[in-house]
């Protein structure tokens, strides 16, 4: 593609971020133009989501795919109507619609901060008992504030996990997608 270097950097960064944070893997430098089978269309129609991301839903359907290398030319007339802000909205929408890992990351950060601050508080208490504290109250106040901040982050992450599960459940995505049935099958 003949995109700007900045757009290519953002695109590669987005794909890496999505593949790290999401359970759905996408490839860099693939186009949104697709030729899909009728069964793929039928499966995509089962997803009743309001804000659909075709890229993510195609990864969920996960029927066999192939790629066709295409050399894109430069645009001869007009400009793209897909602004940078719309691309950012697409990225955020994909992240919010297909992963709860950022919520787990918040919980993990909260747990780590609480553990570090608790350890620091223990060090401060040992120093106080040995008479090595120079400014009374400062270290214990800082460690307690860090500990409470870590606990708050952990609590927010836990609440976020529940909200994330409710969010994913509200999408009513199909639990299974059957690619092929063998033998007689009565779906009544």
N, CA and C of each residue as an Amber inpcrd file, in Angstrom:
protein
   564
   0.8340000  -1.1800000   0.0000000   0.0000000   0.0000000   0.0000000
   0.8710000   1.2330000   0.0000000   0.3330000   2.2670000  -0.5350000
   1.0870000   3.5190000  -0.6110000   0.6110000   4.4660000   0.4890000
   0.6950000   4.0130000   1.7290000   0.3130000   4.8520000   2.8570000
   1.5380000   5.5900000   3.3600000   1.2990000   6.6010000   4.1640000
   2.4130000   7.3620000   4.7250000   3.1700000   6.4920000   5.7300000
   4.4060000   6.8570000   5.9750000   5.2290000   6.1060000   6.9270000
   4.6090000   6.1500000   8.3210000   4.0390000   7.2990000   8.7000000
   3.4070000   7.4330000  10.0070000   2.2080000   6.4900000  10.1380000
   1.4010000   6.4300000   9.0830000   0.2370000   5.5340000   9.1110000
   0.6880000   4.0700000   9.2130000   1.7430000   3.6960000   8.5120000
   2.2550000   2.3270000   8.5860000   2.7690000   1.9950000   9.9830000
   3.4300000   2.9530000  10.6300000   3.9140000   2.7390000  11.9960000
   2.7350000   2.5290000  12.9390000   1.7200000   3.3880000  12.8350000
   0.5390000   3.2400000  13.6850000  -0.1690000   1.9130000  13.4180000
  -0.2430000   1.5350000  12.1570000  -0.9110000   0.2840000  11.7950000
  -0.1840000  -0.9190000  12.3910000   1.1220000  -0.9580000  12.2640000
   1.9020000  -2.0720000  12.8270000   1.7970000  -2.0940000  14.3480000
   1.8370000  -0.9240000  14.9670000   1.7140000  -0.8360000  16.4210000
   0.3520000  -1.3250000  16.8730000  -0.6930000  -0.9370000  16.1530000
  -2.0470000  -1.3720000  16.4740000  -2.1630000  -2.8910000  16.3980000
  -1.6480000  -3.4920000  15.3330000  -1.7380000  -4.9500000  15.1740000
  -0.9910000  -5.6570000  16.2950000   0.1850000  -5.1710000  16.6430000
   0.9410000  -5.7830000  17.7530000   0.1880000  -5.6570000  19.0700000
  -0.3840000  -4.4850000  19.3230000  -1.1410000  -4.2520000  20.5530000
  -2.3640000  -5.1650000  20.6190000  -3.1030000  -5.2520000  19.5250000
  -4.2880000  -6.1150000  19.4740000  -3.8890000  -7.5680000  19.7010000
  -2.8500000  -8.0180000  19.0340000  -2.4430000  -9.4140000  19.1770000
  -1.9200000  -9.7140000  20.5790000  -1.4180000  -8.7050000  21.2670000
  -0.9550000  -8.9020000  22.6460000  -2.1190000  -8.8810000  23.6260000
  -3.0550000  -7.9660000  23.4210000  -4.1530000  -7.7760000  24.3700000
  -5.3810000  -8.6400000  24.0960000  -5.5310000  -9.1240000  22.8910000
  -6.7640000  -9.8090000  22.5290000  -6.5300000 -11.2940000  22.3030000
  -7.6020000 -12.0590000  22.4220000  -7.5470000 -13.4750000  22.0910000
  -7.6660000 -13.6770000  20.5860000  -8.1350000 -12.6840000  19.8810000
  -8.2740000 -12.7560000  18.4300000  -7.0150000 -12.2000000  17.7840000
  -6.4280000 -12.9700000  16.9040000  -5.2010000 -12.5460000  16.2330000
  -5.5300000 -12.0190000  14.8380000  -4.9210000 -10.8890000  14.5060000
  -5.0990000 -10.3340000  13.1680000  -3.7310000 -10.1520000  12.5390000
  -3.7170000 -10.0990000  11.2210000  -2.4530000  -9.9500000  10.4980000
  -2.2900000  -8.5090000  10.0340000  -1.0490000  -8.0990000   9.9660000
  -0.7480000  -6.7530000   9.4820000  -0.8500000  -6.7270000   7.9590000
  -1.2190000  -5.5800000   7.4590000  -1.2410000  -5.3080000   6.0240000
  -2.2410000  -6.1790000   5.2680000  -3.3730000  -6.4350000   5.9050000
  -4.4620000  -7.0910000   5.1820000  -5.5530000  -6.0670000   4.9710000
  -6.2640000  -6.2510000   3.9170000  -7.2850000  -5.2730000   3.5420000
  -8.6320000  -5.6820000   4.0950000  -9.5450000  -4.7540000   4.0980000
 -10.9050000  -5.0340000   4.5400000 -11.7400000  -5.6150000   3.4000000
 -11.2020000  -5.6350000   2.1990000 -11.9330000  -6.2240000   1.0810000
 -11.8840000  -7.7300000   1.2180000 -13.0620000  -8.3720000   1.1770000
 -13.1160000  -9.8110000   1.3690000 -14.1090000 -10.4290000   0.4000000
 -13.8220000 -11.6450000   0.0380000 -14.7820000 -12.4790000  -0.6740000
 -15.0740000 -13.6240000   0.2860000 -16.3300000 -13.7620000   0.6680000
 -16.6810000 -14.7650000   1.6680000 -17.7680000 -15.6870000   1.1270000
 -17.7930000 -16.8880000   1.6940000 -18.7750000 -17.8790000   1.2670000
 -20.1260000 -17.5980000   1.9200000 -21.1460000 -18.2600000   1.4160000
 -22.4830000 -18.1170000   1.9710000 -22.5530000 -18.5850000   3.4160000
 -21.8370000 -19.6610000   3.7390000 -21.8730000 -20.1460000   5.1300000
 -21.2120000 -19.1550000   6.0710000 -20.1930000 -18.4540000   5.5950000
 -19.5680000 -17.4270000   6.4310000 -20.5560000 -16.2960000   6.6910000
 -21.2770000 -15.8920000   5.6610000 -22.2920000 -14.8420000   5.8110000
 -23.3520000 -15.2840000   6.8150000 -23.8090000 -16.5370000   6.7020000
 -24.8250000 -17.0450000   7.6430000 -24.3090000 -16.9870000   9.0820000
 -23.0650000 -17.3540000   9.2850000 -22.4980000 -17.3170000  10.6410000
 -22.3330000 -15.8830000  11.1220000 -21.9020000 -14.9930000  10.2580000
 -21.7370000 -13.5880000  10.6550000 -23.0800000 -12.9650000  11.0290000
 -24.1440000 -13.3960000  10.3700000 -25.4640000 -12.8450000  10.6720000
 -25.9730000 -13.3050000  12.0380000 -25.3800000 -14.3620000  12.5980000
 -25.7800000 -14.8250000  13.9310000 -25.2880000 -13.8970000  15.0280000
 -24.3170000 -13.0590000  14.7140000 -23.7850000 -12.1120000  15.6910000
 -24.6900000 -10.8820000  15.6810000 -25.4110000 -10.6600000  16.7610000
 -26.3700000  -9.5640000  16.8080000 -25.8160000  -8.3100000  17.4520000
 -24.5520000  -8.0680000  17.3160000 -23.9190000  -6.9320000  17.9800000
 -24.2630000  -5.6290000  17.2680000 -24.3600000  -4.5810000  18.0560000
 -24.6520000  -3.2690000  17.4970000 -23.4200000  -2.6970000  16.7930000
 -22.2900000  -2.7180000  17.4720000 -21.0430000  -2.2120000  16.8930000
 -20.2000000  -3.3990000  16.4690000 -20.3760000  -3.8330000  15.2460000
 -19.6590000  -5.0010000  14.7560000 -18.3120000  -4.6000000  14.1850000
 -17.3400000  -5.4300000  14.4380000 -16.0250000  -5.2790000  13.8310000
 -15.8070000  -6.5020000  12.9550000 -15.8790000  -6.3210000  11.6490000
 -15.7580000  -7.4480000  10.7380000 -14.4310000  -8.1690000  10.9180000
 -13.3740000  -7.4290000  11.1900000 -12.0700000  -8.0490000  11.3910000
 -12.1100000  -9.0200000  12.5640000 -12.6760000  -8.6000000  13.6760000
 -12.7560000  -9.4640000  14.8490000 -13.7340000 -10.6050000  14.6670000
 -14.8770000 -10.3410000  14.0420000 -15.8760000 -11.3960000  13.8400000
 -15.3630000 -12.4590000  12.8810000 -14.6020000 -12.0640000  11.8660000
 -14.0280000 -13.0560000  10.9540000 -13.0460000 -13.9550000  11.7090000
 -12.3320000 -13.3910000  12.6690000 -11.4290000 -14.2090000  13.4760000
 -12.2130000 -15.1680000  14.3600000 -13.3800000 -14.7430000  14.8490000
 -14.2110000 -15.6300000  15.6640000 -14.8280000 -16.7480000  14.8340000
 -15.3000000 -16.4310000  13.6420000 -15.8810000 -17.4490000  12.7700000
 -14.7990000 -18.4580000  12.3900000 -13.6540000 -17.9680000  11.9720000
 -12.4510000 -18.7680000  11.7790000 -12.6170000 -19.9190000  10.7950000
 -13.3910000 -19.7320000   9.7420000 -13.4200000 -20.7210000   8.6780000
 -12.1080000 -20.6390000   7.9100000 -11.7720000 -21.6760000   7.1520000
 -10.5110000 -21.6200000   6.3890000 -10.4650000 -20.3850000   5.4870000
  -9.3200000 -19.7380000   5.4900000  -9.1400000 -18.5250000   4.6820000
  -7.8540000 -18.6190000   3.8900000  -7.7350000 -17.7530000   2.9490000
  -6.4910000 -17.6070000   2.2170000  -6.3210000 -16.1330000   1.8900000
  -5.1610000 -15.7690000   1.4880000  -4.9190000 -14.3760000   1.1120000
  -4.5500000 -14.3180000  -0.3640000  -4.8280000 -13.1940000  -0.9300000
  -4.4710000 -12.9390000  -2.3220000  -3.6000000 -11.6990000  -2.3260000
  -2.3270000 -11.8340000  -2.6950000  -1.4780000 -10.6410000  -2.7200000
  -1.9250000  -9.6780000  -3.8180000  -2.0350000  -8.4350000  -3.4310000
  -2.4850000  -7.3970000  -4.3520000  -1.5190000  -6.2330000  -4.2460000
  -1.1430000  -5.7100000  -5.3660000  -0.3250000  -4.5030000  -5.3700000
  -1.2580000  -3.3240000  -5.5460000  -1.2870000  -2.4560000  -4.5490000
  -2.1750000  -1.3100000  -4.6800000  -1.4530000  -0.1730000  -5.3660000
  -2.2140000   0.5190000  -6.1220000  -1.6580000   1.6810000  -6.8030000
  -1.9340000   2.9400000  -6.0110000  -1.4630000   4.0050000  -6.5180000
  -1.7390000   5.2850000  -5.8650000  -3.1160000   5.7630000  -6.2970000
  -3.7510000   6.4880000  -5.4080000  -5.0850000   7.0250000  -5.6910000
  -4.9420000   8.1270000  -6.7420000  -5.7320000   8.0260000  -7.7840000
  -5.6310000   9.0010000  -8.8690000  -6.4790000  10.2330000  -8.6120000
  -7.6310000  10.0320000  -8.0150000  -8.4880000  11.1830000  -7.7370000
  -9.0660000  11.0440000  -6.3430000  -9.3860000  12.1460000  -5.7390000
 -10.0340000  12.1580000  -4.4380000  -9.0960000  11.8110000  -3.2900000
  -9.6800000  11.8220000  -2.1150000  -8.9370000  11.4920000  -0.9000000
  -9.7640000  10.5270000  -0.0830000  -9.0850000   9.8080000   0.8050000
  -9.8110000   8.9010000   1.6760000 -10.6830000   9.6910000   2.6450000
 -11.8240000   9.1590000   2.9300000 -12.7270000   9.7960000   3.8940000
 -12.5680000   9.1710000   5.2840000 -11.6540000   8.2080000   5.3930000
 -11.4270000   7.4990000   6.6470000 -10.3100000   8.2190000   7.3960000
 -10.6880000   9.1240000   8.2880000  -9.7210000   9.9870000   8.9540000
  -8.9260000   9.2300000  10.0220000  -7.9020000   9.8810000  10.5180000
  -7.0760000   9.3100000  11.5770000  -7.9120000   9.0660000  12.8280000
  -8.8120000   9.9800000  13.1540000  -9.6780000   9.8200000  14.3210000
 -10.6010000   8.6090000  14.1580000 -11.1110000   8.3800000  12.9580000
 -11.9430000   7.2010000  12.7140000 -11.1260000   5.9150000  12.8760000
  -9.8710000   5.9620000  12.4860000  -9.0050000   4.7890000  12.6630000
  -8.7590000   4.5270000  14.1520000  -8.5730000   5.5820000  14.9240000
  -8.4080000   5.4320000  16.3710000  -9.6900000   4.8510000  16.9760000
 -10.8440000   5.3490000  16.5400000 -12.1180000   4.8140000  17.0250000
 -12.2700000   3.3340000  16.6820000 -11.8230000   2.9440000  15.4900000
 -11.8590000   1.5310000  15.1040000 -10.9950000   0.6970000  16.0460000
  -9.7930000   1.1830000  16.3350000  -8.8800000   0.4490000  17.2120000
  -9.4590000   0.3080000  18.6110000  -9.9890000   1.3790000  19.1550000
 -10.5730000   1.3380000  20.5020000 -11.7980000   0.4230000  20.5150000
 -12.6340000   0.5180000  19.4820000 -13.8090000  -0.3400000  19.3900000
 -13.4380000  -1.8150000  19.3300000 -12.4010000  -2.1220000  18.5660000
 -11.9440000  -3.5140000  18.4810000 -11.4490000  -3.9860000  19.8410000
 -10.6270000  -3.1620000  20.4940000 -10.1060000  -3.5390000  21.8170000
 -11.2270000  -3.7650000  22.8190000 -12.1900000  -2.8590000  22.8510000
 -13.2740000  -2.9750000  23.8210000 -14.2200000  -4.1270000  23.5010000
 -14.3490000  -4.4690000  22.2330000 -15.2900000  -5.4970000  21.8320000
 -14.7570000  -6.9120000  21.8820000 -13.4340000  -7.0800000  21.9610000
 -12.8860000  -8.4220000  21.8220000 -11.8840000  -8.8180000  22.8960000
 -11.7750000  -8.0390000  23.9550000 -10.8350000  -8.4500000  24.9880000
 -11.1950000  -7.8580000  26.3440000 -10.8700000  -8.5970000  27.3860000
 -10.9560000  -8.0870000  28.7560000  -9.5710000  -8.0870000  29.4040000
  -8.5420000  -8.3310000  28.6040000  -7.1850000  -8.3760000  29.1580000
  -6.7290000  -7.0600000  29.7900000  -7.1200000  -5.8790000  29.2700000
  -6.7160000  -4.6500000  29.9630000  -7.2550000  -4.5940000  31.3910000
  -8.4430000  -5.1540000  31.6190000  -8.9890000  -5.1930000  32.9830000
  -8.1320000  -6.0820000  33.8750000  -7.6840000  -7.1950000  33.3500000
  -6.7980000  -8.0800000  34.1160000  -5.4570000  -7.3940000  34.3710000
  -5.0140000  -6.6240000  33.3980000  -3.7570000  -5.8900000  33.5550000
  -3.8710000  -4.8840000  34.6920000  -5.0210000  -4.2100000  34.7970000
  -5.2520000  -3.2680000  35.8900000  -5.2220000  -3.9980000  37.2330000
  -5.8670000  -5.1610000  37.2970000  -5.8610000  -5.9480000  38.5350000
  -4.4390000  -6.3570000  38.9060000  -3.6810000  -6.7880000  37.9130000
  -2.3030000  -7.2170000  38.1680000  -1.4510000  -6.0500000  38.6520000
  -1.5980000  -4.8990000  38.0140000  -0.8430000  -3.7130000  38.4490000
  -1.2210000  -3.3540000  39.8770000  -2.5110000  -3.4080000  40.1960000
  -2.9530000  -3.1160000  41.5620000  -2.3540000  -4.0740000  42.5680000
  -2.3140000  -5.3540000  42.2330000  -1.7270000  -6.3520000  43.1260000
  -0.2380000  -6.1150000  43.3120000   0.4540000  -5.7920000  42.2320000
   1.8980000  -5.5260000  42.3150000   2.1720000  -4.2800000  43.1500000
   1.4130000  -3.2080000  42.9210000   1.6060000  -1.9720000  43.6930000
   1.3360000  -2.2240000  45.1740000   0.2710000  -2.9680000  45.4750000
  -0.0410000  -3.2700000  46.8740000   1.0700000  -4.1060000  47.5080000
   1.6010000  -5.0720000  46.7740000   2.6750000  -5.9190000  47.3150000
   3.9500000  -5.1150000  47.5430000   4.3010000  -4.2650000  46.5890000
   5.5130000  -3.4410000  46.7380000   5.3620000  -2.4870000  47.9210000
   4.2110000  -1.8630000  48.0300000   4.0140000  -0.9050000  49.1230000
   3.9780000  -1.6140000  50.4720000   3.4180000  -2.8090000  50.5180000
   3.4080000  -3.5750000  51.7670000   4.8380000  -3.9460000  52.1650000
   5.6400000  -4.3350000  51.1710000   7.0540000  -4.6410000  51.4350000
   7.7940000  -3.3930000  51.9010000   7.5330000  -2.2670000  51.2620000
   8.1680000  -1.0110000  51.6490000   7.7710000  -0.6240000  53.0780000
   6.4880000  -0.8310000  53.4130000   6.0260000  -0.5450000  54.7680000
   6.7640000  -1.4160000  55.7850000   6.9800000  -2.6800000  55.4500000
   7.7290000  -3.5660000  56.3470000   9.1570000  -3.0580000  56.5320000
   9.7900000  -2.5980000  55.4440000  11.1470000  -2.0530000  55.5340000
  11.1610000  -0.8070000  56.4160000  10.1790000   0.0610000  56.2460000
  10.0870000   1.2870000  57.0420000   9.9040000   0.9440000  58.5220000
   9.0760000  -0.0390000  58.8250000   8.8740000  -0.4450000  60.2220000
  10.1560000  -0.9880000  60.8370000  10.8990000  -1.7780000  60.0640000
  12.1820000  -2.2970000  60.5640000  13.1460000  -1.1450000  60.8040000
  13.1870000  -0.1910000  59.8770000  14.0610000   0.9800000  60.0560000
  13.6520000   1.7840000  61.2850000  12.3450000   1.9300000  61.5090000
  11.8650000   2.6920000  62.6680000  12.2570000   2.0020000  63.9640000
  12.1670000   0.6900000  63.9860000  12.5520000  -0.0570000  65.1850000
  14.0490000   0.0340000  65.4510000  14.8420000   0.1880000  64.4110000
  16.2930000   0.2830000  64.5600000  16.7480000   1.7280000  64.6960000
  15.8230000   2.6680000  64.6460000  16.1650000   4.0770000  64.8450000
  16.7410000   4.7570000  63.6210000  16.4980000   4.2410000  62.4220000
  17.0800000   4.8170000  61.2110000  16.1330000   5.6960000  60.4230000
  15.0370000   6.1550000  60.9840000  14.0830000   6.9920000  60.2630000
  14.4450000   8.4530000  60.4950000  14.6070000   9.2090000  59.3960000
  15.0250000  10.6030000  59.5180000  13.8340000  11.5590000  59.5970000
  12.7870000  11.3090000  58.8260000  11.6020000  12.1550000  58.8500000
  10.4450000  11.2810000  59.3240000   9.9780000  11.5620000  60.5130000
   8.9410000  10.7220000  61.0940000   7.6200000  10.8670000  60.3410000
   6.9950000   9.7370000  60.0100000   5.6670000   9.7290000  59.4290000
   5.6190000   9.7670000  57.9130000   6.6710000  10.3050000  57.2750000
   6.6280000  10.4520000  55.8240000   6.6170000   9.0930000  55.1240000
   7.5320000   8.2240000  55.4370000   7.6490000   6.9340000  54.7480000
   6.4220000   6.0590000  55.0000000   5.9470000   6.0420000  56.2290000
   4.7730000   5.2110000  56.5160000   3.5370000   5.7600000  55.8080000
   3.4200000   7.0930000  55.7400000   2.2930000   7.7020000  55.0390000
   2.3290000   7.3630000  53.5500000   3.5020000   7.4790000  52.9320000
   3.6460000   7.1640000  51.5080000   3.3500000   5.6950000  51.2500000
   3.8680000   4.8120000  52.0760000   3.6450000   3.3850000  51.8480000
   2.1800000   3.0190000  52.0500000   1.5150000   3.6260000  53.0250000
   0.0950000   3.3500000  53.2220000  -0.7380000   3.8780000  52.0580000
  -0.3790000   5.0620000  51.5510000  -1.0960000   5.6010000  50.3850000
  -0.8950000   4.7070000  49.1660000   0.3310000   4.2300000  48.9510000
   0.5840000   3.3240000  47.8340000  -0.1960000   2.0270000  48.0080000
  -0.2160000   1.5070000  49.2380000  -0.9260000   0.2580000  49.4980000
  -2.4150000   0.4170000  49.1920000  -3.0110000   1.5050000  49.6900000
  -4.4270000   1.7310000  49.4400000  -4.7070000   1.9660000  47.9500000
  -3.7960000   2.6470000  47.2600000  -3.9570000   2.8360000  45.8120000
  -3.9020000   1.4960000  45.0920000  -2.9950000   0.6320000  45.5080000
  -2.9040000  -0.6960000  44.9060000  -4.1580000  -1.5110000  45.1570000
  -4.6820000  -1.4300000  46.3680000  -5.9180000  -2.1480000  46.6920000
  -7.0840000  -1.5990000  45.8660000  -7.1240000  -0.2860000  45.6820000
  -8.1830000   0.3110000  44.8660000  -8.0860000  -0.1650000  43.4150000
  -6.8700000  -0.1920000  42.8660000  -6.7000000  -0.6860000  41.5050000
  -7.1170000  -2.1460000  41.3970000  -6.7590000  -2.9380000  42.3820000
  -7.1540000  -4.3460000  42.3940000  -8.6720000  -4.4720000  42.4410000
  -9.3090000  -3.6720000  43.2800000 -10.7700000  -3.7080000  43.3750000
 -11.4130000  -3.2530000  42.0680000 -10.8930000  -2.1790000  41.4660000
 -11.4350000  -1.7180000  40.1900000 -11.2610000  -2.7660000  39.0950000
 -10.1100000  -3.4120000  39.0870000  -9.8820000  -4.4610000  38.1030000
 -10.8290000  -5.6260000  38.2910000 -11.0970000  -5.9850000  39.5420000
 -12.0250000  -7.0800000  39.8160000 -13.4360000  -6.7120000  39.3870000
 -13.8680000  -5.5140000  39.7270000 -15.1890000  -5.0510000  39.2850000
 -15.2330000  -4.9930000  37.7580000 -14.1390000  -4.5220000  37.1660000
 -14.0570000  -4.4680000  35.7100000 -14.1770000  -5.8410000  35.0730000
 -13.5910000  -6.8550000  35.7110000 -13.7210000  -8.2330000  35.2020000
 -15.1800000  -8.6400000  35.1400000 -15.9170000  -8.3640000  36.2070000
 -17.3420000  -8.7070000  36.2100000 -18.1020000  -7.9330000  35.1400000
 -17.8370000  -6.6480000  35.0460000 -18.5130000  -5.8260000  34.0380000
 -18.1290000  -6.3070000  32.6350000 -16.8690000  -6.6560000  32.4380000
 -16.4180000  -7.1700000  31.1470000 -17.1190000  -8.4620000  30.7710000
 -17.2970000  -9.3410000  31.7370000 -18.0130000 -10.5920000  31.4580000
 -19.4730000 -10.3260000  31.1310000 -20.0830000  -9.3930000  31.8530000
 -21.4660000  -9.0260000  31.5450000 -21.5420000  -8.4420000  30.1350000
 -20.5910000  -7.6020000  29.7880000 -20.5470000  -6.9850000  28.4660000
 -20.4340000  -8.0410000  27.3730000 -19.4920000  -8.9740000  27.5420000
 -19.3240000 -10.0170000  26.5330000 -20.5570000 -10.9110000  26.4470000
 -21.1730000 -11.1850000  27.5980000 -22.3870000 -12.0110000  27.5980000
 -23.5430000 -11.2800000  26.9150000 -23.6080000  -9.9670000  27.0780000
 -24.7080000  -9.2050000  26.4780000 -24.6410000  -9.2100000  24.9530000
 -23.4890000  -9.5080000  24.3960000 -23.3570000  -9.5640000  22.9390000
 -24.0400000 -10.7930000  22.3630000 -24.2810000 -11.7980000  23.2080000
 -24.9710000 -13.0220000  22.7920000 -24.3050000 -13.6570000  21.5750000
 -22.9820000 -13.7120000  21.6020000 -22.2600000 -14.3640000  20.5150000
 -22.5170000 -15.8630000  20.5630000 -22.5420000 -16.5080000  19.4070000
 -22.7420000 -17.9560000  19.4150000 -21.5940000 -18.6470000  20.1470000
 -21.9380000 -19.6740000  20.9250000 -20.9040000 -20.4010000  21.6550000
 -20.0430000 -21.2400000  20.7310000 -20.6740000 -21.8020000  19.7040000
 -19.9670000 -22.6860000  18.7900000 -20.3350000 -22.3340000  17.3610000
 -19.3920000 -22.5660000  16.4770000 -19.6400000 -22.4330000  15.0550000
 -19.2340000 -23.7670000  14.4340000 -20.1980000 -24.4400000  13.8440000
 -19.9590000 -25.7540000  13.2640000 -19.5650000 -25.5620000  11.8080000
 -18.3680000 -26.0000000  11.4910000 -17.8930000 -25.8520000  10.1200000
 -18.4950000 -26.9080000   9.2130000 -18.6390000 -28.1380000   9.7170000
 -19.1130000 -29.2140000   8.8650000 -19.8290000 -30.2530000   9.7180000
 -20.9400000 -30.7690000   9.2260000 -21.6310000 -31.8650000   9.9120000
 -21.4820000 -33.1140000   9.0720000 -21.3310000 -34.2370000   9.7490000
 -21.1650000 -35.5180000   9.0700000 -22.3490000 -36.4010000   9.4860000
 -23.0030000 -36.9980000   8.5080000 -24.1370000 -37.8500000   8.8000000
 -25.4100000 -37.0270000   8.9060000 -26.4640000 -37.6750000   9.4010000
 -27.7470000 -36.9970000   9.5400000 -27.7540000 -36.1280000  10.7840000
 -28.3910000 -34.9970000  10.6390000 -28.4500000 -34.0500000  11.7630000
 -29.8090000 -33.3820000  11.7250000 -30.5180000 -33.4570000  12.8260000
 -31.8180000 -32.8060000  12.9260000 -31.6770000 -31.6330000  13.8870000
 -31.7550000 -30.4340000  13.4000000 -31.5350000 -29.2670000  14.2530000
 -32.8290000 -28.6900000  14.8100000 -33.8980000 -29.4990000  14.8780000
 -35.1550000 -28.9840000  15.4410000 -35.1830000 -29.1040000  16.9300000
